[in-house]
Each structure stands twice: as C-alpha cells, then as structure tokens.
Amino acid sequence: MVQALEEIIPRDIPRAFQLLKEMNESVQQVTQLVDNMLARVKRGEVSTDKGLSFLEVKYHMLLSYLINLTYVVLRKCSGEKIEDDPAIDRLVEIRTVLEKMRPIDHKLKYQIDKLVKTAITGSTNSQDPSNFRANPANMISKLGEEEVSESGSEQEEPTGAKQDRTGVYVPPKLAAVHYDGDENKTDRQQRILERAKKRALNTSMIQELREEYLDTPMEITHESSKRAVLSHQRREREE
C-alpha cells in the first residue's frame, strides 16, 4: 500500500500544480470581472432595480456553494478532518435546492435570453415566433363587428332564411363502413355466407330445434319462456 502511494503521488503532483495554476488564473479573471461590474453599478451605468428575484436567489446559492466548497477543499489540503463538518451539510442542502431550481431555470431560459438581448441591442427580432401569437384585443373588435352585421342581416331576412355565415368548413358526417378493399370475390362471398349462417342460427326456429333435439341443458330466461309460449301457440294453430 505504501509503495502504491509512493508511485501515485509523484505522478499526480505535476497535474495538481497545473490545476492550481488554472484555478489561480480563473480566480483573477473572475475578480477583475466582478470589480468592473461593481464599479459600473456604483457609477449608475447598470441598473439593478428591476431584476429577476429568481436569478438573484440562484446566484446567491451558487456563491454560497462555492464558498463552502472552497472551505472544504482548504481543510482537506491542510490535512484537517471534514467529518461532521457543518459545511458538508450546507453543500448538500444548497446542491439539492439548485437541482430543484433547474427545471424552472430551463423554462425561463428563453425569456431571460430574449430580455438580455433586447437590453443589449435595444431592439426586438421581427422573426421571433412569440410575436406571431394571437392577440385577444384584436379579436374583440372583430367579434363585435360580426355580431352587428349578423343582427342587421337577420332583421332584413325573413324567418327561416338564416344560414351559417361563419365560413367555417364543416366536414360531412360519414358512417363507419367495413373496409373490403383487400378482399377478392371468393373472400367476399365467404364472408356473406358466414354472416347468413349466423343470422340463420339466431332465428327462433333454429333455436327451437336445438332445444328439442340437442342434449345440452336449456337456459331458462325471460326470452326462452316467451319463445316457448309462442311455439306452443303456433303448434296448436297448426293442429
């Protein structure tokens, strides 16, 4: 185990120094960017009055997450224990909140990008799909004009001459039919023959013959008793 560590540590040291160098460069860039942004805000060049509270909460959570993460990394690099450290619980809590905010962030991304682009360029895109949505205000005036025109025409026309003038296409009501495009003449005749057989078996005469000559038990229902009475009356008339 000691030999393995002695082999791993020298190999990872150059990579660790490279990562630390990249972190220092990134920190310097972020610090410069934040200082410039704060200076612009203090000079009144950037207004922060009408911001989105959602983004404000998100950025506060990200900043708190980075602070706690940096603290944990510092303790680990110093060889100190991080077990049962409150920073670990805060990291878990912040990470959970950020994961819960991700779907909301995804839904607001288009609107936020649109507002930022409008604020930077000072104009909107005429080809934006959201510009082609329905405007309810325009529909009210047109509906009012249609009602006035319809009421006027109804007064002029006699009763019973009212027609649909909306211009909306109403498809005809078609009954469902069996598709027989793939059937040939033999299949069609076979289907007709089977349908005729089923119709014949359902007749009262065939039912009486089945009840008379077959050994199967007869189901006593209201229909069967009525059928038996009618059969008895018919036999009496024939005699």
C-alpha positions as CSV (number, residue, x, y, z in Angstrom):
1,M,0.0,0.0,0.0
2,V,2.8,2.4,0.9
3,Q,4.6,1.5,-2.3
4,A,1.5,2.2,-4.4
5,L,1.1,5.6,-2.7
6,E,4.7,6.4,-3.4
7,E,4.1,5.6,-7.1
8,I,0.9,7.6,-7.4
9,I,1.9,10.8,-5.5
10,P,4.9,11.8,-7.7
11,R,2.8,11.1,-10.8
12,D,-0.1,13.3,-9.7
13,I,2.0,16.2,-8.4
14,P,2.5,17.9,-11.8
15,R,-1.2,17.5,-12.6
16,A,-2.1,19.1,-9.2
17,F,0.2,22.1,-9.8
18,Q,-1.3,22.6,-13.3
19,L,-4.8,22.6,-11.9
20,L,-3.8,25.0,-9.1
21,K,-2.3,27.3,-11.7
22,E,-5.5,27.2,-13.8
23,M,-7.6,28.0,-10.7
24,N,-5.5,31.0,-9.9
25,E,-5.9,32.3,-13.4
26,S,-9.6,31.8,-13.3
27,V,-9.9,33.5,-9.9
28,Q,-8.0,36.5,-11.2
29,Q,-10.3,36.8,-14.2
30,V,-13.4,36.5,-12.1
31,T,-12.2,39.0,-9.6
32,Q,-11.4,41.5,-12.4
33,L,-14.8,41.0,-13.9
34,V,-16.7,41.4,-10.6
35,D,-14.7,44.6,-9.8
36,N,-15.6,46.1,-13.2
37,M,-19.2,45.2,-12.7
38,L,-19.3,46.7,-9.2
39,A,-17.7,49.9,-10.5
40,R,-20.3,50.2,-13.3
41,V,-23.2,49.7,-10.8
42,K,-21.8,52.3,-8.4
43,R,-21.5,54.8,-11.3
44,G,-25.1,54.2,-12.3
45,E,-24.3,52.7,-15.6
46,V,-26.0,49.4,-14.8
47,S,-29.5,49.4,-13.2
48,T,-30.3,46.6,-10.8
49,D,-33.8,47.8,-9.7
50,K,-35.9,45.6,-12.0
51,G,-34.1,42.4,-11.8
52,L,-35.4,38.8,-11.5
53,S,-35.6,37.6,-8.0
54,F,-35.2,34.0,-9.3
55,L,-31.8,34.8,-10.7
56,E,-30.8,36.7,-7.6
57,V,-31.6,33.7,-5.4
58,K,-29.8,31.4,-7.9
59,Y,-26.6,33.4,-7.9
60,H,-26.6,33.7,-4.1
61,M,-26.9,30.0,-3.8
62,L,-24.1,29.4,-6.3
63,L,-21.9,31.9,-4.4
64,S,-22.6,30.2,-1.1
65,Y,-21.9,26.8,-2.7
66,L,-18.5,27.9,-3.9
67,I,-17.6,29.5,-0.6
68,N,-18.4,26.3,1.3
69,L,-16.7,24.1,-1.3
70,T,-13.6,26.2,-1.1
71,Y,-13.6,25.9,2.7
72,V,-13.9,22.1,2.5
73,V,-11.0,21.9,-0.1
74,L,-8.9,24.1,2.2
75,R,-9.4,21.8,5.2
76,K,-8.6,18.7,3.1
77,C,-5.4,20.3,1.7
78,S,-4.4,21.3,5.3
79,G,-4.8,17.7,6.5
80,E,-7.7,18.5,8.8
81,K,-10.9,16.4,9.3
82,I,-14.0,17.2,7.4
83,E,-16.2,14.6,9.1
84,D,-19.3,16.0,10.7
85,D,-18.3,19.5,9.4
86,P,-21.3,21.9,9.0
87,A,-20.0,22.9,5.6
88,I,-20.8,19.4,4.3
89,D,-24.5,19.7,5.3
90,R,-24.7,23.2,3.7
91,L,-23.2,21.8,0.5
92,V,-25.8,19.0,0.4
93,E,-28.6,21.5,1.1
94,I,-27.5,24.0,-1.5
95,R,-27.0,21.3,-4.1
96,T,-30.5,20.0,-3.5
97,V,-32.0,23.4,-3.9
98,L,-30.0,24.0,-7.1
99,E,-31.3,20.7,-8.6
100,K,-34.8,21.7,-7.7
101,M,-34.3,25.0,-9.5
102,R,-33.0,23.5,-12.7
103,P,-36.4,22.8,-14.3
104,I,-37.6,26.4,-13.6
105,D,-34.3,27.7,-15.0
106,H,-34.8,25.7,-18.2
107,K,-38.3,27.1,-18.7
108,L,-37.2,30.7,-18.1
109,K,-34.1,30.4,-20.3
110,Y,-35.7,31.6,-23.5
111,Q,-37.4,34.6,-21.9
112,I,-34.3,35.6,-20.0
113,D,-32.1,35.4,-23.1
114,K,-34.7,37.4,-25.0
115,L,-34.8,40.2,-22.4
116,V,-31.0,40.3,-22.2
117,K,-30.7,40.5,-26.0
118,T,-33.3,43.3,-26.1
119,A,-31.5,45.2,-23.4
120,I,-28.2,45.0,-25.2
121,T,-29.3,45.7,-28.7
122,G,-32.2,47.9,-27.9
123,S,-34.5,46.3,-30.5
124,T,-36.5,43.1,-30.9
125,N,-36.3,40.4,-33.6
126,S,-39.2,40.7,-36.1
127,Q,-38.9,37.0,-36.8
128,D,-39.4,36.0,-33.2
129,P,-42.0,33.2,-33.1
130,S,-43.6,34.7,-30.0
131,N,-44.5,37.8,-32.0
132,F,-46.9,35.8,-34.1
133,R,-49.2,34.6,-31.2
134,A,-52.8,35.6,-31.1
135,N,-53.8,39.0,-29.8
136,P,-57.1,38.8,-27.8
137,A,-57.6,42.6,-28.1
138,N,-57.9,42.3,-31.9
139,M,-60.4,39.5,-31.6
140,I,-62.9,41.6,-29.5
141,S,-63.4,44.3,-32.2
142,K,-63.9,41.7,-35.0
143,L,-66.4,39.7,-32.9
144,G,-68.3,42.9,-32.2
145,E,-68.5,43.8,-35.9
146,E,-69.6,40.3,-36.8
147,E,-72.4,40.4,-34.2
148,V,-73.6,43.8,-35.5
149,S,-73.6,42.6,-39.2
150,E,-75.4,39.3,-38.3
151,S,-78.1,41.1,-36.3
152,G,-78.6,43.6,-39.2
153,S,-78.9,40.8,-41.8
154,E,-81.3,38.8,-39.6
155,Q,-83.6,41.8,-39.4
156,E,-83.7,42.2,-43.2
157,E,-84.1,38.5,-44.0
158,P,-87.4,36.7,-43.2
159,T,-87.7,34.0,-40.6
160,G,-86.3,30.6,-41.7
161,A,-83.7,32.1,-44.1
162,K,-80.9,32.1,-41.5
163,Q,-77.7,30.4,-42.8
164,D,-74.3,29.8,-41.4
165,R,-72.2,32.7,-42.5
166,T,-69.1,32.0,-40.4
167,G,-67.3,30.4,-43.3
168,V,-66.0,27.5,-41.2
169,Y,-65.8,24.3,-43.1
170,V,-67.9,21.6,-41.5
171,P,-67.0,18.1,-42.7
172,P,-69.9,15.8,-43.6
173,K,-70.8,13.1,-41.1
174,L,-69.9,9.7,-42.5
175,A,-70.9,6.4,-41.1
176,A,-68.2,3.8,-40.4
177,V,-68.1,1.1,-43.0
178,H,-66.2,-2.1,-43.3
179,Y,-63.0,-1.9,-45.4
180,D,-63.1,-4.6,-48.1
181,G,-60.5,-3.2,-50.5
182,D,-58.1,-6.2,-49.9
183,E,-60.8,-8.8,-50.3
184,N,-61.3,-10.7,-53.5
185,K,-64.6,-12.2,-54.8
186,T,-64.1,-15.5,-53.1
187,D,-63.4,-13.9,-49.7
188,R,-66.4,-11.6,-50.0
189,Q,-68.7,-14.5,-50.8
190,Q,-67.4,-16.5,-47.9
191,R,-67.9,-13.5,-45.6
192,I,-71.5,-13.1,-46.8
193,L,-72.2,-16.8,-46.3
194,E,-70.8,-16.8,-42.8
195,R,-73.0,-13.8,-42.0
196,A,-76.1,-15.6,-43.4
197,K,-75.3,-18.7,-41.3
198,K,-75.0,-16.6,-38.1
199,R,-78.3,-14.9,-38.9
200,A,-80.0,-18.2,-39.5
201,L,-78.7,-19.7,-36.3
202,N,-80.2,-16.8,-34.4
203,T,-83.7,-17.3,-35.6
204,S,-86.4,-18.7,-33.3
205,M,-87.0,-21.8,-35.4
206,I,-83.4,-23.0,-35.3
207,Q,-83.3,-22.2,-31.6
208,E,-86.4,-24.4,-31.0
209,L,-84.9,-27.3,-33.0
210,R,-81.7,-27.0,-30.9
211,E,-83.6,-27.1,-27.7
212,E,-85.7,-30.1,-28.9
213,Y,-83.0,-32.4,-30.3
214,L,-79.8,-31.5,-28.5
215,D,-78.9,-32.9,-25.2
216,T,-77.4,-29.7,-23.8
217,P,-79.3,-28.1,-20.9
218,M,-81.6,-25.3,-21.8
219,E,-81.1,-21.9,-20.2
220,I,-84.3,-20.6,-18.7
221,T,-84.6,-16.9,-19.3
222,H,-87.4,-14.5,-20.0
223,E,-86.8,-14.8,-23.7
224,S,-86.8,-18.6,-23.7
225,S,-90.1,-18.8,-21.8
226,K,-91.7,-16.3,-24.1
227,R,-90.4,-18.2,-27.1
228,A,-91.8,-21.5,-25.7
229,V,-95.3,-19.9,-25.3
230,L,-95.2,-18.7,-28.9
231,S,-94.1,-22.1,-30.1
232,H,-96.9,-23.8,-28.2
233,Q,-99.5,-21.4,-29.6
234,R,-98.2,-22.0,-33.2
235,R,-98.4,-25.8,-32.8
236,E,-101.9,-25.5,-31.5
237,R,-103.0,-23.5,-34.5
238,E,-101.3,-26.0,-36.9
239,E,-103.2,-28.9,-35.3
